[in-house]
Amino acid sequence: MAASVSTTPPRQAAIYFILITVVLDVLSFGIIIPVLPKLVEEFLAGDTAQAAQVYGLMGTAWALMQFVCSPIQGALSDRFGRRPVVLLSNLGLGLDYIFMALAPTVTWLFVGRIISGVASSSFSTAGAYIADVTPPEKRAAGFGMIGAAFGLGFVLGPAVGGMLGAIDPRLPFWGAAGTSLLNACYGLFVLPESLPREKRMAFAWKRASPIGSLVLLRSHRQLFSLATVAFLGYLAHAVLPSMAVLYVGYRYGWGPSAVGFMLAGAGISAMLVQGVLMRPITAAVGERRTLLTGLLCGAVGFVVYGLAPTAWIYCVGIPIMACWGLAGPATQALMTRRVSASEQGQLQGAIAGLAGIAGLIGPGLFTQTFAVFIRRESVLGVSVHLPGAPFLLASLLLLLAMALAWRATAR
């Protein structure tokens, strides 16, 4: 056990543990997706409209907790080390899913969802751990592995949750609890500390608050520009979870089965790019060109999505869009070069905060754009019917991010 709490360079198993943590965090989130809306509906006596409102509020509350707590966890990891924060997050998430499995009312379920938003904020700490244990030139590949782990969990989670939910609607919560608690127990024996005591920073609320953590991003001109690039990327990405299902159903008449295959294909493509291609591409062309290439692929992919007249042309955009996954890890890697070792947790918390802000803004922005452009109403004096307008807007955001990235990384 002594070895597991040392600050010696972590074994490869420790890095695998961090990646497994990300997989299980996303897996446990995805497992309950197929059953949570129906469970809410059951608690509300089958009132679908009210259930939709409550479920939407749950999603907003979860995102808000991510925004508030990710910087706090990042700052705590800068003070006490990454290991205790990651393990406590796993333990808290496991206990929370037990709480939700036993929830007797929708209010209890709502409280459990809030707690899961707090506990699953460990993504910032996982990112800081990778920054601690990898040299700067290899961090893009490390963050790419986190992205691949995220994709794997998102692909597997709903599939597993659907199978468990067919047996009992509460069984997915027990499955999510079991994976999180097993991961916490495994980490007690495998996960060493990555941040030496001499590199730790005193905890301060002004650094840990969501607004305070963002101040770090203004400490360096290039860091601020890269943070803007990251924010525009997160904002553009919000169009996918908020619009993809509505769009393909409206334009191509896809049902749940086709949508499921599409999401699985997108997830697998993203995993291949970030888990397999990220390392050789970064090594060959460098982080700057990798970032610019990823943003360009994302912009082109969104144009294909937005203008595709048929379903098969839309599917052509999936592998192109997957290459956008090159941009995120490269952006994070470049950002980690511009802060000290004792600020990596705060930086990852600030990045998570940017994602949280984008998650609060994006869904409304893109759904309202979609509503305007399918009503055949007059836009600037011209009647336009353009269902793909949200994707074209996302493409413009990525082109703007590309211009900022080009300028920020020119030197």
C-alpha positions as CSV (number, residue, x, y, z in Angstrom):
1,M,0.0,0.0,0.0
2,A,2.9,2.3,0.7
3,A,3.8,2.3,-3.0
4,S,0.4,3.4,-4.0
5,V,0.6,6.7,-2.1
6,S,4.2,7.5,-3.1
7,T,5.0,10.3,-5.5
8,T,7.4,8.3,-7.6
9,P,6.7,8.2,-11.4
10,P,3.5,6.2,-11.8
11,R,3.4,2.8,-13.3
12,Q,1.7,2.2,-16.6
13,A,-1.1,0.6,-14.7
14,A,-1.8,3.9,-13.0
15,I,-2.3,5.7,-16.4
16,Y,-4.6,2.8,-17.4
17,F,-6.5,3.4,-14.2
18,I,-7.1,7.0,-15.0
19,L,-8.4,6.0,-18.5
20,I,-10.6,3.3,-16.9
21,T,-11.9,6.0,-14.5
22,V,-13.0,8.1,-17.4
23,V,-14.6,5.1,-19.2
24,L,-16.5,4.1,-16.0
25,D,-17.6,7.7,-15.2
26,V,-19.1,8.0,-18.7
27,L,-20.3,4.4,-18.7
28,S,-22.2,5.0,-15.4
29,F,-23.6,8.2,-16.9
30,G,-24.6,6.4,-20.1
31,I,-26.1,3.4,-18.4
32,I,-28.9,5.3,-16.9
33,I,-29.8,7.3,-20.1
34,P,-32.3,4.7,-21.4
35,V,-34.2,4.4,-18.1
36,L,-34.0,7.7,-16.3
37,P,-36.6,9.5,-18.4
38,K,-39.0,6.6,-18.0
39,L,-38.4,6.4,-14.3
40,V,-39.2,10.1,-13.9
41,E,-42.4,9.6,-15.9
42,E,-43.4,6.7,-13.7
43,F,-42.9,8.8,-10.6
44,L,-45.2,11.5,-12.2
45,A,-48.0,9.1,-12.9
46,G,-47.3,8.9,-16.6
47,D,-47.5,12.7,-17.3
48,T,-45.1,12.9,-20.2
49,A,-45.1,16.7,-20.5
50,Q,-44.3,17.2,-16.8
51,A,-41.7,14.4,-17.0
52,A,-40.0,16.2,-19.9
53,Q,-39.8,19.4,-17.9
54,V,-38.4,17.7,-14.8
55,Y,-35.9,15.7,-16.9
56,G,-34.7,18.9,-18.6
57,L,-34.3,20.6,-15.2
58,M,-32.2,17.6,-14.1
59,G,-29.9,18.0,-17.1
60,T,-29.5,21.7,-16.3
61,A,-28.8,21.0,-12.7
62,W,-26.2,18.4,-13.6
63,A,-24.4,20.8,-16.0
64,L,-24.5,23.5,-13.4
65,M,-22.9,21.3,-10.8
66,Q,-20.2,20.4,-13.3
67,F,-19.5,24.1,-13.9
68,V,-19.3,24.9,-10.1
69,C,-17.5,21.8,-8.9
70,S,-14.9,21.0,-11.6
71,P,-12.8,24.0,-10.7
72,I,-13.1,23.1,-7.0
73,Q,-11.9,19.5,-7.6
74,G,-9.1,20.8,-9.8
75,A,-7.9,23.2,-7.0
76,L,-8.2,20.5,-4.4
77,S,-6.1,18.2,-6.4
78,D,-3.4,21.0,-6.7
79,R,-3.4,21.2,-2.9
80,F,-3.8,17.5,-1.7
81,G,-2.8,15.6,-4.8
82,R,-4.7,13.9,-7.6
83,R,-5.1,10.5,-6.0
84,P,-7.4,11.3,-3.1
85,V,-9.6,13.5,-5.3
86,V,-10.0,10.8,-8.0
87,L,-10.7,8.0,-5.4
88,L,-13.2,10.1,-3.5
89,S,-15.0,11.0,-6.7
90,N,-15.3,7.3,-7.6
91,L,-16.6,6.5,-4.1
92,G,-19.1,9.3,-4.1
93,L,-20.4,8.4,-7.5
94,G,-20.9,4.8,-6.5
95,L,-22.8,5.7,-3.3
96,D,-24.9,8.2,-5.2
97,Y,-26.1,5.6,-7.7
98,I,-27.1,3.4,-4.8
99,F,-29.1,6.4,-3.5
100,M,-30.8,6.8,-6.9
101,A,-31.5,3.1,-7.2
102,L,-33.4,3.3,-3.9
103,A,-35.1,6.7,-4.6
104,P,-38.7,6.5,-3.5
105,T,-39.8,9.8,-5.2
106,V,-38.8,12.0,-8.1
107,T,-37.4,14.5,-5.5
108,W,-34.9,12.0,-4.3
109,L,-34.0,11.2,-7.9
110,F,-33.5,14.9,-8.6
111,V,-31.2,15.2,-5.5
112,G,-29.2,12.1,-6.7
113,R,-28.7,13.7,-10.1
114,I,-27.3,16.8,-8.5
115,I,-24.9,14.7,-6.4
116,S,-23.8,12.8,-9.5
117,G,-23.0,16.2,-11.2
118,V,-20.7,17.0,-8.2
119,A,-19.0,13.5,-8.0
120,S,-18.5,13.1,-11.7
121,S,-16.5,16.3,-12.0
122,S,-13.3,14.3,-11.7
123,F,-12.6,14.7,-15.4
124,S,-10.6,17.8,-14.6
125,T,-8.5,15.9,-12.1
126,A,-8.0,13.0,-14.6
127,G,-6.7,15.6,-17.1
128,A,-4.3,17.1,-14.5
129,Y,-3.0,13.6,-13.8
130,I,-2.2,13.0,-17.4
131,A,-0.5,16.4,-17.6
132,D,1.6,15.4,-14.5
133,V,2.9,12.1,-15.8
134,T,3.5,12.8,-19.5
135,P,6.1,15.0,-21.1
136,P,4.8,18.1,-22.9
137,E,5.4,16.7,-26.3
138,K,3.3,13.6,-25.6
139,R,0.4,15.3,-23.8
140,A,-1.8,15.6,-26.9
141,A,-1.7,11.9,-27.3
142,G,-2.5,11.5,-23.6
143,F,-5.5,13.8,-23.8
144,G,-6.5,11.9,-27.0
145,M,-6.6,8.7,-25.0
146,I,-8.9,10.4,-22.5
147,G,-11.1,11.4,-25.4
148,A,-11.1,7.8,-26.7
149,A,-12.0,6.5,-23.2
150,F,-14.9,9.0,-23.1
151,G,-16.1,7.8,-26.4
152,L,-15.9,4.1,-25.4
153,G,-17.9,4.8,-22.2
154,F,-20.5,6.7,-24.2
155,V,-20.9,3.9,-26.8
156,L,-21.1,1.1,-24.2
157,G,-23.2,2.9,-21.5
158,P,-26.6,3.2,-23.3
159,A,-26.2,-0.3,-24.8
160,V,-25.6,-1.8,-21.3
161,G,-28.2,0.3,-19.7
162,G,-30.8,-0.7,-22.3
163,M,-30.2,-4.4,-21.6
164,L,-30.3,-4.0,-17.8
165,G,-33.3,-1.7,-18.0
166,A,-35.2,-4.4,-19.9
167,I,-34.9,-6.6,-16.8
168,D,-35.6,-4.0,-14.2
169,P,-35.7,-0.1,-14.6
170,R,-33.6,0.3,-11.4
171,L,-31.0,-2.3,-12.3
172,P,-28.9,0.1,-14.4
173,F,-28.4,2.2,-11.3
174,W,-27.0,-0.8,-9.4
175,G,-24.8,-1.6,-12.4
176,A,-23.5,2.0,-12.4
177,A,-22.9,1.9,-8.7
178,G,-21.0,-1.4,-8.9
179,T,-18.6,-0.2,-11.6
180,S,-17.8,3.0,-9.8
181,L,-17.2,1.3,-6.4
182,L,-15.1,-1.5,-8.0
183,N,-13.0,1.2,-9.7
184,A,-12.5,3.0,-6.4
185,C,-11.3,-0.3,-4.7
186,Y,-9.0,-1.1,-7.6
187,G,-7.5,2.4,-7.4
188,L,-6.6,2.0,-3.8
189,F,-4.0,-0.6,-4.8
190,V,-3.0,0.7,-8.2
191,L,-3.1,4.4,-8.3
192,P,0.0,6.3,-7.1
193,E,0.2,10.0,-6.5
194,S,1.4,12.0,-9.5
195,L,1.9,15.5,-7.9
196,P,4.9,15.7,-5.6
197,R,4.4,17.7,-2.4
198,E,6.9,20.3,-3.3
199,K,4.9,21.2,-6.4
200,R,1.5,21.6,-4.6
201,M,-0.2,24.9,-4.2
202,A,-2.2,26.2,-1.2
203,F,-6.0,26.0,-1.7
204,A,-7.8,29.3,-2.1
205,W,-11.5,29.8,-2.8
206,K,-10.7,32.6,-5.3
207,R,-8.9,30.1,-7.4
208,A,-11.4,27.3,-6.8
209,S,-14.5,29.3,-7.7
210,P,-15.8,28.9,-11.3
211,I,-15.1,32.6,-12.0
212,G,-11.8,32.6,-10.1
213,S,-10.5,29.6,-12.0
214,L,-11.2,31.4,-15.3
215,V,-8.9,34.2,-14.2
216,L,-5.9,31.8,-14.7
217,L,-6.9,31.8,-18.4
218,R,-6.1,35.5,-18.6
219,S,-2.7,35.2,-17.2
220,H,-1.0,34.6,-20.5
221,R,-2.1,36.1,-23.9
222,Q,-1.7,32.9,-25.8
223,L,-3.4,30.9,-23.0
224,F,-6.4,33.2,-23.2
225,S,-6.6,32.8,-27.0
226,L,-6.4,29.0,-26.8
227,A,-9.1,29.1,-24.1
228,T,-11.3,31.0,-26.5
229,V,-10.6,28.4,-29.1
230,A,-11.6,25.7,-26.6
231,F,-14.8,27.5,-25.7
232,L,-15.8,27.9,-29.3
233,G,-15.2,24.2,-29.8
234,Y,-17.3,23.3,-26.8
235,L,-20.1,25.6,-28.0
236,A,-20.1,24.2,-31.5
237,H,-20.1,20.6,-30.1
238,A,-23.3,21.4,-28.2
239,V,-25.2,21.2,-31.5
240,L,-24.7,17.4,-31.6
241,P,-26.4,16.3,-28.4
242,S,-29.1,18.9,-28.7
243,M,-29.9,18.7,-32.4
244,A,-28.6,15.5,-34.1
245,V,-31.6,13.3,-33.2
246,L,-34.2,15.9,-34.0
247,Y,-32.5,16.8,-37.3
248,V,-32.1,13.3,-38.7
249,G,-35.6,12.5,-37.7
250,Y,-37.0,15.6,-39.3
251,R,-35.0,15.5,-42.5
252,Y,-34.4,11.8,-43.2
253,G,-37.2,10.2,-41.2
254,W,-34.8,8.1,-39.1
255,G,-36.2,6.1,-36.2
256,P,-34.6,5.0,-32.9
257,S,-32.8,2.1,-34.5
258,A,-31.1,4.2,-37.2
259,V,-30.2,6.9,-34.7
260,G,-28.6,4.3,-32.5
261,F,-26.5,2.9,-35.3
262,M,-25.5,6.5,-36.2
263,L,-24.4,7.4,-32.7
264,A,-22.5,4.1,-32.3
265,G,-20.7,4.8,-35.6
266,A,-19.9,8.3,-34.6
267,G,-18.5,7.1,-31.2
268,I,-16.4,4.3,-32.8
269,S,-15.0,6.7,-35.4
270,A,-14.1,9.2,-32.7
271,M,-12.4,6.5,-30.6
272,L,-10.3,5.5,-33.6
273,V,-9.1,9.0,-34.3
274,Q,-8.3,9.9,-30.7
275,G,-7.1,6.6,-29.5
276,V,-5.2,5.4,-32.5
277,L,-4.4,8.3,-34.9
278,M,-3.7,11.1,-32.4
279,R,-0.2,10.0,-31.4
280,P,1.3,9.4,-34.8
281,I,-0.3,12.5,-36.3
282,T,0.9,14.7,-33.5
283,A,4.4,13.2,-33.7
284,A,4.5,13.7,-37.5
285,V,3.2,17.3,-37.9
286,G,3.2,18.8,-34.3
287,E,0.4,20.1,-32.1
288,R,-0.2,23.3,-34.0
289,R,-0.9,21.7,-37.3
290,T,-2.9,18.9,-35.6
291,L,-5.1,21.5,-34.0
292,L,-5.7,23.4,-37.2
293,T,-6.4,20.2,-39.1
294,G,-8.9,19.1,-36.5
295,L,-10.8,22.4,-36.6
296,L,-10.9,22.4,-40.4
297,C,-12.3,18.8,-40.4
298,G,-14.9,19.8,-37.9
299,A,-16.0,22.8,-39.9
300,V,-16.2,20.7,-43.1
301,G,-18.1,17.9,-41.3
302,F,-20.7,20.3,-40.0
303,V,-21.2,21.7,-43.6
304,V,-21.8,18.1,-44.8
305,Y,-24.3,17.5,-42.0
306,G,-26.1,20.8,-42.7
307,L,-26.4,20.5,-46.4
308,A,-26.6,16.7,-47.0
309,P,-29.8,16.1,-49.1
310,T,-29.8,12.4,-48.4
311,A,-29.1,10.2,-45.4
312,W,-26.1,8.5,-47.0
313,I,-24.4,11.8,-47.7
314,Y,-25.0,12.7,-44.0
315,C,-23.2,9.5,-43.1
316,V,-20.2,10.5,-45.2
317,G,-19.7,13.4,-42.8
318,I,-19.3,11.1,-39.8
319,P,-15.6,10.1,-40.4
320,I,-14.8,13.7,-41.4
321,M,-16.4,14.9,-38.2
322,A,-14.5,12.3,-36.2
323,C,-11.2,14.0,-37.3
324,W,-12.4,17.0,-35.4
325,G,-11.4,15.0,-32.4
326,L,-7.7,15.9,-33.1
327,A,-8.3,19.5,-32.1
328,G,-9.4,19.1,-28.5
329,P,-6.3,17.1,-27.2
330,A,-4.0,19.4,-29.1
331,T,-5.6,22.5,-27.6
332,Q,-5.3,21.1,-24.1
333,A,-1.7,20.1,-24.6
334,L,-0.7,23.5,-25.8
335,M,-2.5,25.1,-22.9
336,T,-0.7,22.9,-20.3
337,R,2.6,24.2,-21.6
338,R,1.7,27.7,-20.4
339,V,1.0,27.0,-16.7
340,S,3.2,25.6,-14.0
341,A,3.0,22.0,-12.6
342,S,1.2,23.4,-9.5
343,E,-1.6,25.0,-11.6
344,Q,-2.5,22.0,-13.8
345,G,-5.5,21.1,-11.7
346,Q,-6.8,24.6,-11.7
347,L,-6.3,24.8,-15.5
348,Q,-8.2,21.6,-16.1
349,G,-11.0,22.9,-13.8
350,A,-11.1,26.1,-15.8
351,I,-11.3,24.1,-19.1
352,A,-14.2,22.1,-17.6
353,G,-15.8,25.4,-16.6
354,L,-15.6,26.6,-20.2
355,A,-17.4,23.4,-21.2
356,G,-20.0,24.0,-18.6
357,I,-20.7,27.5,-19.8
358,A,-21.0,26.2,-23.4
359,G,-23.3,23.5,-22.2
360,L,-25.6,26.0,-20.7
361,I,-25.7,28.3,-23.8
362,G,-25.4,25.9,-26.7
363,P,-28.7,23.9,-26.5
364,G,-30.9,26.9,-26.5
365,L,-28.9,28.6,-29.2
366,F,-29.0,25.7,-31.7
367,T,-32.6,24.5,-31.0
368,Q,-33.9,28.1,-31.5
369,T,-31.9,28.4,-34.7
370,F,-33.5,25.1,-35.9
371,A,-37.0,26.3,-35.0
372,V,-36.5,29.6,-36.9
373,F,-35.2,28.0,-40.1
374,I,-37.9,25.2,-40.3
375,R,-40.9,27.5,-39.9
376,R,-40.3,29.1,-43.3
377,E,-40.5,32.5,-41.6
378,S,-38.9,35.5,-43.1
379,V,-35.2,35.9,-42.1
380,L,-33.8,39.4,-42.9
381,G,-36.7,39.8,-45.4
382,V,-36.1,36.5,-47.1
383,S,-38.2,33.3,-46.6
384,V,-35.6,30.5,-45.9
385,H,-36.2,26.8,-45.1
386,L,-32.8,25.5,-44.0
387,P,-33.1,22.7,-41.4
388,G,-29.3,22.4,-41.4
389,A,-28.8,25.9,-40.2
390,P,-27.6,24.9,-36.7
391,F,-24.8,22.8,-38.2
392,L,-23.8,25.6,-40.5
393,L,-23.7,28.0,-37.5
394,A,-21.5,25.4,-35.7
395,S,-19.2,25.3,-38.7
396,L,-18.8,29.1,-38.6
397,L,-17.9,28.9,-34.9
398,L,-15.1,26.4,-35.8
399,L,-13.8,28.6,-38.6
400,L,-13.6,31.5,-36.2
401,A,-11.8,29.2,-33.7
402,M,-9.4,28.1,-36.5
403,A,-8.5,31.8,-37.3
404,L,-7.8,32.4,-33.6
405,A,-5.8,29.3,-33.2
406,W,-3.7,30.2,-36.3
407,R,-2.9,33.6,-34.8
408,A,-2.3,32.4,-31.2
409,T,0.1,29.6,-32.3
410,A,1.9,31.5,-35.0
411,R,5.1,31.9,-33.0
